[in-house]
């Protein structure tokens, strides 16, 4: 099995598992994702989901967008594990800096 076939199988399995566990239909999935039912057939055959569809599916399933994007093969598990670096203080507004100082100084 190729990586693409494995990803598509994983994606379709992810969708079907979540539909079953939530008592939803493929029609609910199409409506929730904002796609035509023909798109679901494409996904079942290995077609890729868009980022927009993955976001909508995350909302429908009340799931982490990262989890959905990994299942869809849009990002890797390693990419999903990345965390945002600390913000550059020079990019913070004056109000954000003052709020942070107040928080740290207990005021």
Backbone as XML, in Angstrom:
<?xml version="1.0"?>
<chain id="A" units="angstrom">
  <residue number="1" name="UNK">
    <atom name="N" x="0.849" y="-1.184" z="0.000"/>
    <atom name="CA" x="0.000" y="0.000" z="0.000"/>
    <atom name="C" x="0.892" y="1.243" z="0.000"/>
  </residue>
  <residue number="2" name="UNK">
    <atom name="N" x="0.593" y="2.197" z="-0.860"/>
    <atom name="CA" x="1.392" y="3.416" z="-0.920"/>
    <atom name="C" x="0.994" y="4.355" z="0.205"/>
  </residue>
  <residue number="3" name="UNK">
    <atom name="N" x="1.821" y="5.384" z="0.429"/>
    <atom name="CA" x="1.490" y="6.375" z="1.457"/>
    <atom name="C" x="0.166" y="7.051" z="1.153"/>
  </residue>
  <residue number="4" name="UNK">
    <atom name="N" x="-0.095" y="7.376" z="-0.140"/>
    <atom name="CA" x="-1.354" y="8.022" z="-0.505"/>
    <atom name="C" x="-2.540" y="7.114" z="-0.218"/>
  </residue>
  <residue number="5" name="UNK">
    <atom name="N" x="-2.412" y="5.820" z="-0.557"/>
    <atom name="CA" x="-3.500" y="4.894" z="-0.283"/>
    <atom name="C" x="-3.717" y="4.747" z="1.213"/>
  </residue>
  <residue number="6" name="UNK">
    <atom name="N" x="-2.633" y="4.687" z="1.974"/>
    <atom name="CA" x="-2.732" y="4.563" z="3.418"/>
    <atom name="C" x="-3.406" y="5.789" z="4.020"/>
  </residue>
  <residue number="7" name="UNK">
    <atom name="N" x="-3.016" y="6.982" z="3.553"/>
    <atom name="CA" x="-3.621" y="8.217" z="4.057"/>
    <atom name="C" x="-5.100" y="8.265" z="3.724"/>
  </residue>
  <residue number="8" name="UNK">
    <atom name="N" x="-5.455" y="7.925" z="2.473"/>
    <atom name="CA" x="-6.857" y="8.000" z="2.082"/>
    <atom name="C" x="-7.687" y="7.000" z="2.866"/>
  </residue>
  <residue number="9" name="UNK">
    <atom name="N" x="-7.163" y="5.788" z="3.057"/>
    <atom name="CA" x="-7.866" y="4.790" z="3.840"/>
    <atom name="C" x="-8.035" y="5.277" z="5.276"/>
  </residue>
  <residue number="10" name="UNK">
    <atom name="N" x="-6.989" y="5.836" z="5.829"/>
    <atom name="CA" x="-7.050" y="6.371" z="7.186"/>
    <atom name="C" x="-8.060" y="7.505" z="7.260"/>
  </residue>
  <residue number="11" name="UNK">
    <atom name="N" x="-8.072" y="8.382" z="6.266"/>
    <atom name="CA" x="-8.998" y="9.521" z="6.235"/>
    <atom name="C" x="-10.439" y="9.022" z="6.173"/>
  </residue>
  <residue number="12" name="UNK">
    <atom name="N" x="-10.726" y="8.123" z="5.264"/>
    <atom name="CA" x="-12.091" y="7.623" z="5.141"/>
    <atom name="C" x="-12.496" y="6.868" z="6.407"/>
  </residue>
  <residue number="13" name="UNK">
    <atom name="N" x="-11.595" y="6.055" z="6.947"/>
    <atom name="CA" x="-11.887" y="5.344" z="8.196"/>
    <atom name="C" x="-12.148" y="6.325" z="9.331"/>
  </residue>
  <residue number="14" name="UNK">
    <atom name="N" x="-11.353" y="7.383" z="9.405"/>
    <atom name="CA" x="-11.546" y="8.418" z="10.424"/>
    <atom name="C" x="-12.945" y="9.020" z="10.298"/>
  </residue>
  <residue number="15" name="UNK">
    <atom name="N" x="-13.331" y="9.360" z="9.072"/>
    <atom name="CA" x="-14.656" y="9.944" z="8.853"/>
    <atom name="C" x="-15.758" y="8.973" z="9.256"/>
  </residue>
  <residue number="16" name="UNK">
    <atom name="N" x="-15.674" y="7.725" z="8.802"/>
    <atom name="CA" x="-16.720" y="6.742" z="9.085"/>
    <atom name="C" x="-16.801" y="6.428" z="10.577"/>
  </residue>
  <residue number="17" name="UNK">
    <atom name="N" x="-15.664" y="6.301" z="11.237"/>
    <atom name="CA" x="-15.660" y="6.041" z="12.683"/>
    <atom name="C" x="-16.343" y="7.172" z="13.436"/>
  </residue>
  <residue number="18" name="UNK">
    <atom name="N" x="-16.042" y="8.408" z="13.050"/>
    <atom name="CA" x="-16.639" y="9.554" z="13.726"/>
    <atom name="C" x="-18.123" y="9.687" z="13.420"/>
  </residue>
  <residue number="19" name="UNK">
    <atom name="N" x="-18.522" y="9.397" z="12.198"/>
    <atom name="CA" x="-19.953" y="9.426" z="11.871"/>
    <atom name="C" x="-20.704" y="8.394" z="12.702"/>
  </residue>
  <residue number="20" name="UNK">
    <atom name="N" x="-20.177" y="7.167" z="12.743"/>
    <atom name="CA" x="-20.835" y="6.099" z="13.510"/>
    <atom name="C" x="-20.950" y="6.455" z="14.986"/>
  </residue>
  <residue number="21" name="UNK">
    <atom name="N" x="-19.864" y="6.937" z="15.561"/>
    <atom name="CA" x="-19.873" y="7.205" z="17.004"/>
    <atom name="C" x="-20.790" y="8.373" z="17.369"/>
  </residue>
  <residue number="22" name="UNK">
    <atom name="N" x="-21.097" y="9.220" z="16.401"/>
    <atom name="CA" x="-21.961" y="10.372" z="16.659"/>
    <atom name="C" x="-23.379" y="10.184" z="16.117"/>
  </residue>
  <residue number="23" name="UNK">
    <atom name="N" x="-23.625" y="9.045" z="15.508"/>
    <atom name="CA" x="-24.949" y="8.789" z="14.945"/>
    <atom name="C" x="-25.277" y="9.702" z="13.773"/>
  </residue>
  <residue number="24" name="UNK">
    <atom name="N" x="-24.254" y="10.071" z="13.002"/>
    <atom name="CA" x="-24.444" y="10.959" z="11.860"/>
    <atom name="C" x="-24.380" y="10.166" z="10.561"/>
  </residue>
  <residue number="25" name="UNK">
    <atom name="N" x="-24.951" y="10.740" z="9.517"/>
    <atom name="CA" x="-24.941" y="10.112" z="8.200"/>
    <atom name="C" x="-23.928" y="10.795" z="7.288"/>
  </residue>
  <residue number="26" name="UNK">
    <atom name="N" x="-23.700" y="10.182" z="6.131"/>
    <atom name="CA" x="-22.828" y="10.829" z="5.154"/>
    <atom name="C" x="-23.461" y="12.125" z="4.649"/>
  </residue>
  <residue number="27" name="UNK">
    <atom name="N" x="-24.781" y="12.187" z="4.636"/>
    <atom name="CA" x="-25.457" y="13.439" z="4.285"/>
    <atom name="C" x="-25.139" y="14.531" z="5.291"/>
  </residue>
  <residue number="28" name="UNK">
    <atom name="N" x="-25.125" y="14.165" z="6.575"/>
    <atom name="CA" x="-24.742" y="15.125" z="7.616"/>
    <atom name="C" x="-23.307" y="15.595" z="7.403"/>
  </residue>
  <residue number="29" name="UNK">
    <atom name="N" x="-22.438" y="14.658" z="7.023"/>
    <atom name="CA" x="-21.040" y="15.004" z="6.772"/>
    <atom name="C" x="-20.928" y="15.981" z="5.606"/>
  </residue>
  <residue number="30" name="UNK">
    <atom name="N" x="-21.613" y="15.697" z="4.511"/>
    <atom name="CA" x="-21.551" y="16.579" z="3.341"/>
    <atom name="C" x="-22.047" y="17.977" z="3.699"/>
  </residue>
  <residue number="31" name="UNK">
    <atom name="N" x="-23.170" y="18.050" z="4.401"/>
    <atom name="CA" x="-23.704" y="19.364" z="4.806"/>
    <atom name="C" x="-22.751" y="20.071" z="5.762"/>
  </residue>
  <residue number="32" name="UNK">
    <atom name="N" x="-22.252" y="19.346" z="6.759"/>
    <atom name="CA" x="-21.362" y="19.946" z="7.755"/>
    <atom name="C" x="-20.050" y="20.423" z="7.168"/>
  </residue>
  <residue number="33" name="UNK">
    <atom name="N" x="-19.546" y="19.680" z="6.175"/>
    <atom name="CA" x="-18.278" y="20.046" z="5.536"/>
    <atom name="C" x="-18.475" y="21.055" z="4.416"/>
  </residue>
  <residue number="34" name="UNK">
    <atom name="N" x="-19.737" y="21.271" z="4.033"/>
    <atom name="CA" x="-20.017" y="22.210" z="2.953"/>
    <atom name="C" x="-19.568" y="21.698" z="1.596"/>
  </residue>
  <residue number="35" name="UNK">
    <atom name="N" x="-19.707" y="20.382" z="1.381"/>
    <atom name="CA" x="-19.294" y="19.783" z="0.105"/>
    <atom name="C" x="-20.446" y="18.977" z="-0.485"/>
  </residue>
  <residue number="36" name="UNK">
    <atom name="N" x="-20.362" y="18.724" z="-1.793"/>
    <atom name="CA" x="-21.321" y="17.843" z="-2.459"/>
    <atom name="C" x="-21.042" y="16.403" z="-2.056"/>
  </residue>
  <residue number="37" name="UNK">
    <atom name="N" x="-22.090" y="15.575" z="-2.126"/>
    <atom name="CA" x="-21.917" y="14.164" z="-1.794"/>
    <atom name="C" x="-20.899" y="13.497" z="-2.714"/>
  </residue>
  <residue number="38" name="UNK">
    <atom name="N" x="-20.753" y="14.013" z="-3.930"/>
    <atom name="CA" x="-19.762" y="13.442" z="-4.851"/>
    <atom name="C" x="-18.344" y="13.611" z="-4.303"/>
  </residue>
  <residue number="39" name="UNK">
    <atom name="N" x="-18.152" y="14.646" z="-3.512"/>
    <atom name="CA" x="-16.831" y="14.863" z="-2.897"/>
    <atom name="C" x="-16.527" y="13.747" z="-1.904"/>
  </residue>
  <residue number="40" name="UNK">
    <atom name="N" x="-17.561" y="13.273" z="-1.205"/>
    <atom name="CA" x="-17.367" y="12.160" z="-0.271"/>
    <atom name="C" x="-16.893" y="10.917" z="-1.024"/>
  </residue>
  <residue number="41" name="UNK">
    <atom name="N" x="-17.485" y="10.680" z="-2.194"/>
    <atom name="CA" x="-17.045" y="9.544" z="-3.013"/>
    <atom name="C" x="-15.593" y="9.711" z="-3.418"/>
  </residue>
  <residue number="42" name="UNK">
    <atom name="N" x="-15.221" y="10.935" z="-3.729"/>
    <atom name="CA" x="-13.829" y="11.218" z="-4.082"/>
    <atom name="C" x="-12.910" y="10.918" z="-2.896"/>
  </residue>
  <residue number="43" name="UNK">
    <atom name="N" x="-13.309" y="11.336" z="-1.689"/>
    <atom name="CA" x="-12.501" y="11.050" z="-0.493"/>
    <atom name="C" x="-12.380" y="9.548" z="-0.273"/>
  </residue>
  <residue number="44" name="UNK">
    <atom name="N" x="-13.480" y="8.841" z="-0.490"/>
    <atom name="CA" x="-13.464" y="7.387" z="-0.297"/>
    <atom name="C" x="-12.483" y="6.724" z="-1.260"/>
  </residue>
  <residue number="45" name="UNK">
    <atom name="N" x="-12.345" y="7.298" z="-2.458"/>
    <atom name="CA" x="-11.420" y="6.761" z="-3.463"/>
    <atom name="C" x="-10.005" y="7.303" z="-3.303"/>
  </residue>
  <residue number="46" name="UNK">
    <atom name="N" x="-9.764" y="8.119" z="-2.286"/>
    <atom name="CA" x="-8.408" y="8.600" z="-2.043"/>
    <atom name="C" x="-8.181" y="10.069" z="-2.303"/>
  </residue>
  <residue number="47" name="UNK">
    <atom name="N" x="-9.234" y="10.805" z="-2.658"/>
    <atom name="CA" x="-9.087" y="12.239" z="-2.887"/>
    <atom name="C" x="-8.739" y="12.974" z="-1.600"/>
  </residue>
  <residue number="48" name="UNK">
    <atom name="N" x="-8.040" y="14.064" z="-1.752"/>
    <atom name="CA" x="-7.595" y="14.866" z="-0.603"/>
    <atom name="C" x="-8.672" y="15.866" z="-0.188"/>
  </residue>
  <residue number="49" name="UNK">
    <atom name="N" x="-8.779" y="16.076" z="1.100"/>
    <atom name="CA" x="-9.655" y="17.116" z="1.641"/>
    <atom name="C" x="-8.915" y="18.444" z="1.603"/>
  </residue>
  <residue number="50" name="UNK">
    <atom name="N" x="-9.665" y="19.519" z="1.515"/>
    <atom name="CA" x="-9.066" y="20.854" z="1.604"/>
    <atom name="C" x="-8.949" y="21.241" z="3.074"/>
  </residue>
  <residue number="51" name="UNK">
    <atom name="N" x="-8.148" y="22.239" z="3.338"/>
    <atom name="CA" x="-8.022" y="22.754" z="4.706"/>
    <atom name="C" x="-9.383" y="23.257" z="5.182"/>
  </residue>
  <residue number="52" name="UNK">
    <atom name="N" x="-10.124" y="23.930" z="4.297"/>
    <atom name="CA" x="-11.442" y="24.453" z="4.670"/>
    <atom name="C" x="-12.393" y="23.324" z="5.054"/>
  </residue>
  <residue number="53" name="UNK">
    <atom name="N" x="-12.386" y="22.240" z="4.287"/>
    <atom name="CA" x="-13.239" y="21.094" z="4.612"/>
    <atom name="C" x="-12.821" y="20.468" z="5.935"/>
  </residue>
  <residue number="54" name="UNK">
    <atom name="N" x="-11.525" y="20.339" z="6.147"/>
    <atom name="CA" x="-11.032" y="19.757" z="7.399"/>
    <atom name="C" x="-11.456" y="20.602" z="8.595"/>
  </residue>
  <residue number="55" name="UNK">
    <atom name="N" x="-11.384" y="21.910" z="8.454"/>
    <atom name="CA" x="-11.821" y="22.793" z="9.550"/>
    <atom name="C" x="-13.305" y="22.598" z="9.842"/>
  </residue>
  <residue number="56" name="UNK">
    <atom name="N" x="-14.116" y="22.544" z="8.788"/>
    <atom name="CA" x="-15.558" y="22.362" z="8.975"/>
    <atom name="C" x="-15.859" y="21.008" z="9.613"/>
  </residue>
  <residue number="57" name="UNK">
    <atom name="N" x="-15.120" y="19.982" z="9.224"/>
    <atom name="CA" x="-15.319" y="18.653" z="9.797"/>
    <atom name="C" x="-14.907" y="18.640" z="11.264"/>
  </residue>
  <residue number="58" name="UNK">
    <atom name="N" x="-13.868" y="19.363" z="11.611"/>
    <atom name="CA" x="-13.461" y="19.465" z="13.019"/>
    <atom name="C" x="-14.594" y="20.058" z="13.851"/>
  </residue>
  <residue number="59" name="UNK">
    <atom name="N" x="-15.256" y="21.069" z="13.314"/>
    <atom name="CA" x="-16.391" y="21.677" z="14.026"/>
    <atom name="C" x="-17.531" y="20.665" z="14.131"/>
  </residue>
  <residue number="60" name="UNK">
    <atom name="N" x="-17.852" y="19.998" z="13.028"/>
    <atom name="CA" x="-18.934" y="19.012" z="13.020"/>
    <atom name="C" x="-18.696" y="17.913" z="14.050"/>
  </residue>
  <residue number="61" name="UNK">
    <atom name="N" x="-17.462" y="17.431" z="14.130"/>
    <atom name="CA" x="-17.123" y="16.335" z="15.040"/>
    <atom name="C" x="-16.712" y="16.826" z="16.423"/>
  </residue>
  <residue number="62" name="UNK">
    <atom name="N" x="-16.679" y="18.134" z="16.628"/>
    <atom name="CA" x="-16.190" y="18.711" z="17.881"/>
    <atom name="C" x="-14.820" y="18.110" z="18.210"/>
  </residue>
  <residue number="63" name="UNK">
    <atom name="N" x="-13.953" y="18.141" z="17.203"/>
    <atom name="CA" x="-12.616" y="17.550" z="17.308"/>
    <atom name="C" x="-11.562" y="18.627" z="17.100"/>
  </residue>
  <residue number="64" name="UNK">
    <atom name="N" x="-10.360" y="18.312" z="17.479"/>
    <atom name="CA" x="-9.244" y="19.220" z="17.255"/>
    <atom name="C" x="-8.999" y="19.360" z="15.754"/>
  </residue>
  <residue number="65" name="UNK">
    <atom name="N" x="-8.877" y="20.594" z="15.258"/>
    <atom name="CA" x="-8.538" y="20.765" z="13.835"/>
    <atom name="C" x="-7.234" y="20.053" z="13.474"/>
  </residue>
  <residue number="66" name="UNK">
    <atom name="N" x="-6.290" y="20.019" z="14.395"/>
    <atom name="CA" x="-5.029" y="19.331" z="14.118"/>
    <atom name="C" x="-5.248" y="17.836" z="13.929"/>
  </residue>
  <residue number="67" name="UNK">
    <atom name="N" x="-6.080" y="17.239" z="14.774"/>
    <atom name="CA" x="-6.380" y="15.810" z="14.652"/>
    <atom name="C" x="-7.002" y="15.512" z="13.294"/>
  </residue>
  <residue number="68" name="UNK">
    <atom name="N" x="-7.926" y="16.359" z="12.874"/>
    <atom name="CA" x="-8.598" y="16.158" z="11.589"/>
    <atom name="C" x="-7.610" y="16.344" z="10.441"/>
  </residue>
  <residue number="69" name="UNK">
    <atom name="N" x="-6.767" y="17.358" z="10.530"/>
    <atom name="CA" x="-5.806" y="17.609" z="9.453"/>
    <atom name="C" x="-4.769" y="16.492" z="9.341"/>
  </residue>
  <residue number="70" name="UNK">
    <atom name="N" x="-4.387" y="15.900" z="10.470"/>
    <atom name="CA" x="-3.482" y="14.742" z="10.427"/>
    <atom name="C" x="-4.199" y="13.567" z="9.766"/>
  </residue>
  <residue number="71" name="UNK">
    <atom name="N" x="-5.432" y="13.300" z="10.168"/>
    <atom name="CA" x="-6.190" y="12.190" z="9.580"/>
    <atom name="C" x="-6.379" y="12.380" z="8.079"/>
  </residue>
  <residue number="72" name="UNK">
    <atom name="N" x="-6.545" y="13.633" z="7.655"/>
    <atom name="CA" x="-6.741" y="13.937" z="6.233"/>
    <atom name="C" x="-5.437" y="13.925" z="5.449"/>
  </residue>
  <residue number="73" name="UNK">
    <atom name="N" x="-4.323" y="13.814" z="6.143"/>
    <atom name="CA" x="-3.031" y="13.817" z="5.470"/>
    <atom name="C" x="-2.566" y="15.202" z="5.050"/>
  </residue>
  <residue number="74" name="UNK">
    <atom name="N" x="-3.179" y="16.234" z="5.629"/>
    <atom name="CA" x="-2.792" y="17.610" z="5.293"/>
    <atom name="C" x="-1.540" y="18.044" z="6.033"/>
  </residue>
  <residue number="75" name="UNK">
    <atom name="N" x="-1.336" y="17.493" z="7.228"/>
    <atom name="CA" x="-0.124" y="17.740" z="8.005"/>
    <atom name="C" x="0.305" y="16.420" z="8.636"/>
  </residue>
  <residue number="76" name="UNK">
    <atom name="N" x="1.547" y="16.353" z="9.039"/>
    <atom name="CA" x="2.059" y="15.137" z="9.677"/>
    <atom name="C" x="1.807" y="15.198" z="11.184"/>
  </residue>
  <residue number="77" name="UNK">
    <atom name="N" x="1.860" y="14.060" z="11.847"/>
    <atom name="CA" x="1.751" y="14.080" z="13.310"/>
    <atom name="C" x="2.829" y="14.958" z="13.954"/>
  </residue>
  <residue number="78" name="UNK">
    <atom name="N" x="4.030" y="14.960" z="13.386"/>
    <atom name="CA" x="5.095" y="15.816" z="13.931"/>
    <atom name="C" x="4.746" y="17.291" z="13.798"/>
  </residue>
  <residue number="79" name="UNK">
    <atom name="N" x="4.172" y="17.671" z="12.665"/>
    <atom name="CA" x="3.765" y="19.066" z="12.485"/>
    <atom name="C" x="2.660" y="19.440" z="13.470"/>
  </residue>
  <residue number="80" name="UNK">
    <atom name="N" x="1.761" y="18.516" z="13.744"/>
    <atom name="CA" x="0.674" y="18.786" z="14.683"/>
    <atom name="C" x="1.198" y="18.974" z="16.099"/>
  </residue>
  <residue number="81" name="UNK">
    <atom name="N" x="2.336" y="18.362" z="16.398"/>
    <atom name="CA" x="2.911" y="18.451" z="17.741"/>
    <atom name="C" x="3.704" y="19.732" z="17.959"/>
  </residue>
  <residue number="82" name="UNK">
    <atom name="N" x="3.994" y="20.472" z="16.897"/>
    <atom name="CA" x="4.759" y="21.712" z="17.046"/>
    <atom name="C" x="3.968" y="22.711" z="17.876"/>
  </residue>
  <residue number="83" name="UNK">
    <atom name="N" x="4.662" y="23.447" z="18.677"/>
    <atom name="CA" x="4.033" y="24.473" z="19.508"/>
    <atom name="C" x="4.569" y="25.833" z="19.103"/>
  </residue>
  <residue number="84" name="UNK">
    <atom name="N" x="3.737" y="26.824" z="19.298"/>
    <atom name="CA" x="4.131" y="28.183" z="18.939"/>
    <atom name="C" x="5.283" y="28.640" z="19.823"/>
  </residue>
  <residue number="85" name="UNK">
    <atom name="N" x="6.235" y="29.300" z="19.200"/>
    <atom name="CA" x="7.347" y="29.881" z="19.954"/>
    <atom name="C" x="6.838" y="31.069" z="20.760"/>
  </residue>
  <residue number="86" name="UNK">
    <atom name="N" x="7.620" y="31.464" z="21.731"/>
    <atom name="CA" x="7.245" y="32.638" z="22.519"/>
    <atom name="C" x="7.125" y="33.848" z="21.610"/>
  </residue>
  <residue number="87" name="UNK">
    <atom name="N" x="6.161" y="34.708" z="21.896"/>
    <atom name="CA" x="6.010" y="35.890" z="21.044"/>
    <atom name="C" x="7.189" y="36.842" z="21.211"/>
  </residue>
  <residue number="88" name="UNK">
    <atom name="N" x="7.515" y="37.514" z="20.156"/>
    <atom name="CA" x="8.568" y="38.525" z="20.167"/>
    <atom name="C" x="8.006" y="39.753" z="20.879"/>
  </residue>
  <residue number="89" name="UNK">
    <atom name="N" x="8.588" y="40.165" z="22.017"/>
    <atom name="CA" x="8.062" y="41.328" z="22.744"/>
    <atom name="C" x="7.973" y="42.580" z="21.875"/>
  </residue>
  <residue number="90" name="UNK">
    <atom name="N" x="8.835" y="42.701" z="20.900"/>
    <atom name="CA" x="8.803" y="43.875" z="20.030"/>
    <atom name="C" x="7.536" y="43.913" z="19.178"/>
  </residue>
  <residue number="91" name="UNK">
    <atom name="N" x="6.872" y="42.772" z="19.021"/>
    <atom name="CA" x="5.663" y="42.716" z="18.200"/>
    <atom name="C" x="4.390" y="42.915" z="19.015"/>
  </residue>
  <residue number="92" name="UNK">
    <atom name="N" x="4.508" y="42.955" z="20.348"/>
    <atom name="CA" x="3.344" y="43.164" z="21.207"/>
    <atom name="C" x="2.962" y="44.636" z="21.224"/>
  </residue>
  <residue number="93" name="UNK">
    <atom name="N" x="1.665" y="44.891" z="21.367"/>
    <atom name="CA" x="1.212" y="46.278" z="21.501"/>
    <atom name="C" x="1.554" y="46.778" z="22.895"/>
  </residue>
  <residue number="94" name="UNK">
    <atom name="N" x="1.507" y="48.086" z="23.077"/>
    <atom name="CA" x="1.757" y="48.660" z="24.404"/>
    <atom name="C" x="0.769" y="48.100" z="25.421"/>
  </residue>
  <residue number="95" name="UNK">
    <atom name="N" x="-0.497" y="47.996" z="25.035"/>
    <atom name="CA" x="-1.515" y="47.470" z="25.953"/>
    <atom name="C" x="-1.215" y="46.025" z="26.352"/>
  </residue>
  <residue number="96" name="UNK">
    <atom name="N" x="-0.750" y="45.221" z="25.404"/>
    <atom name="CA" x="-0.406" y="43.834" z="25.717"/>
    <atom name="C" x="0.790" y="43.764" z="26.660"/>
  </residue>
  <residue number="97" name="UNK">
    <atom name="N" x="1.770" y="44.633" z="26.442"/>
    <atom name="CA" x="2.937" y="44.668" z="27.331"/>
    <atom name="C" x="2.543" y="45.094" z="28.738"/>
  </residue>
  <residue number="98" name="UNK">
    <atom name="N" x="1.724" y="46.134" z="28.847"/>
    <atom name="CA" x="1.280" y="46.615" z="30.162"/>
    <atom name="C" x="0.474" y="45.528" z="30.873"/>
  </residue>
  <residue number="99" name="UNK">
    <atom name="N" x="-0.399" y="44.839" z="30.146"/>
    <atom name="CA" x="-1.199" y="43.770" z="30.748"/>
    <atom name="C" x="-0.306" y="42.646" z="31.264"/>
  </residue>
  <residue number="100" name="UNK">
    <atom name="N" x="0.715" y="42.298" z="30.517"/>
    <atom name="CA" x="1.645" y="41.250" z="30.949"/>
    <atom name="C" x="2.419" y="41.686" z="32.186"/>
  </residue>
  <residue number="101" name="UNK">
    <atom name="N" x="2.866" y="42.938" z="32.205"/>
    <atom name="CA" x="3.580" y="43.450" z="33.383"/>
    <atom name="C" x="2.678" y="43.448" z="34.610"/>
  </residue>
  <residue number="102" name="UNK">
    <atom name="N" x="1.443" y="43.872" z="34.444"/>
    <atom name="CA" x="0.495" y="43.865" z="35.577"/>
    <atom name="C" x="0.298" y="42.450" z="36.097"/>
  </residue>
  <residue number="103" name="UNK">
    <atom name="N" x="0.157" y="41.518" z="35.185"/>
    <atom name="CA" x="-0.045" y="40.124" z="35.577"/>
    <atom name="C" x="1.160" y="39.612" z="36.364"/>
  </residue>
  <residue number="104" name="UNK">
    <atom name="N" x="2.348" y="39.915" z="35.893"/>
    <atom name="CA" x="3.562" y="39.424" z="36.549"/>
    <atom name="C" x="3.837" y="40.119" z="37.871"/>
  </residue>
  <residue number="105" name="UNK">
    <atom name="N" x="3.460" y="41.387" z="37.968"/>
    <atom name="CA" x="3.733" y="42.147" z="39.189"/>
    <atom name="C" x="2.572" y="42.088" z="40.176"/>
  </residue>
  <residue number="106" name="UNK">
    <atom name="N" x="1.550" y="41.322" z="39.821"/>
    <atom name="CA" x="0.431" y="41.130" z="40.738"/>
    <atom name="C" x="-0.476" y="42.334" z="40.859"/>
  </residue>
  <residue number="107" name="UNK">
    <atom name="N" x="-0.549" y="43.129" z="39.848"/>
    <atom name="CA" x="-1.374" y="44.332" z="39.945"/>
    <atom name="C" x="-2.368" y="44.377" z="38.911"/>
  </residue>
</chain>
